[in-house]
Amino acid sequence: MAAVPDALLRTHPGITEAALEAARAYNFKRYQYQGIGRYARDEVYARGIADLGVLADLVPASGFLFGQSQAAVTRPSTVLLPISIFTRSTRH
């Protein structure tokens, strides 16, 4: 098993391998129904990077999303700053 399932089994004795496998199968079905499960891994990553690029374009190079000072609505968007830096440095 992979590192995350092994850690879950170690730290939560009530979880079984069968339960983890059932959750995995459920998530695969859910991803298929949502649409993302219909793409190859590389296509999923490409779509994700494209989405991050859109978000990066929304975040200004300086200041905050809604002006020059931080506001309550802006704080969650500060998570986008590293995303913005990453995507700007990887795009051509």
C-alpha positions in Angstrom: 0.0 0.0 0.0 1.0 3.6 -0.4 2.2 5.9 2.3 -1.1 7.7 3.0 -3.2 4.5 3.4 -0.4 2.9 5.5 -0.4 6.0 7.8 -4.2 5.9 8.1 -4.2 2.2 9.0 -1.4 2.8 11.6 -3.0 5.8 13.3 -6.7 4.8 13.1 -7.1 1.1 14.2 -10.8 1.2 13.4 -10.1 1.6 9.7 -9.6 -1.6 7.7 -8.0 -2.1 4.3 -11.4 -3.1 3.0 -12.9 0.2 4.1 -10.0 2.1 2.4 -10.5 0.1 -0.8 -14.3 0.8 -0.7 -13.6 4.6 -0.2 -11.1 4.5 -3.1 -13.6 2.7 -5.4 -16.3 5.2 -4.3 -14.0 8.2 -5.1 -13.1 6.8 -8.5 -16.8 6.5 -9.4 -17.4 10.0 -8.1 -14.5 11.4 -10.2 -16.0 9.6 -13.3 -19.4 11.1 -12.7 -18.0 14.5 -12.1 -16.0 14.3 -15.4 -12.4 14.5 -14.2 -12.2 10.7 -14.0 -12.6 10.6 -17.8 -9.2 12.1 -18.5 -5.7 10.6 -18.4 -3.5 11.8 -15.5 -1.4 14.1 -17.7 -4.7 15.7 -19.0 -5.9 16.2 -15.5 -2.7 18.0 -14.5 -2.8 20.1 -17.7 -6.3 21.2 -16.9 -5.3 22.0 -13.3 -2.4 24.1 -14.4 -4.6 25.9 -16.9 -7.1 26.6 -14.1 -4.3 27.9 -11.8 -3.2 30.1 -14.7 -6.6 31.7 -14.7 -6.5 32.3 -11.0 -3.0 33.7 -11.3 -4.2 36.2 -13.8 -6.9 37.4 -11.3 -4.4 38.0 -8.5 -2.5 41.3 -9.1 1.3 41.4 -9.0 1.1 43.7 -5.9 -1.5 44.5 -3.5 -4.5 42.3 -2.8 -7.4 40.9 -4.8 -9.7 43.8 -3.9 -7.4 46.7 -3.5 -4.2 47.8 -1.8 -5.1 46.7 1.7 -6.0 43.3 3.0 -9.7 42.7 3.8 -11.6 39.8 5.3 -12.7 38.7 1.9 -9.1 38.9 0.6 -7.5 36.7 3.2 -8.5 33.3 1.7 -7.2 34.6 -1.6 -3.7 35.1 -0.2 -3.4 31.3 -0.7 -3.4 32.1 -4.4 -0.2 34.1 -4.2 2.2 31.1 -4.3 0.0 29.6 -7.0 0.3 32.9 -8.9 4.1 32.9 -8.5 4.3 29.3 -9.6 2.1 29.6 -12.7 3.7 32.9 -13.8 7.1 31.3 -13.6 6.1 28.2 -15.6 4.1 29.8 -18.3 5.8 31.0 -21.5 
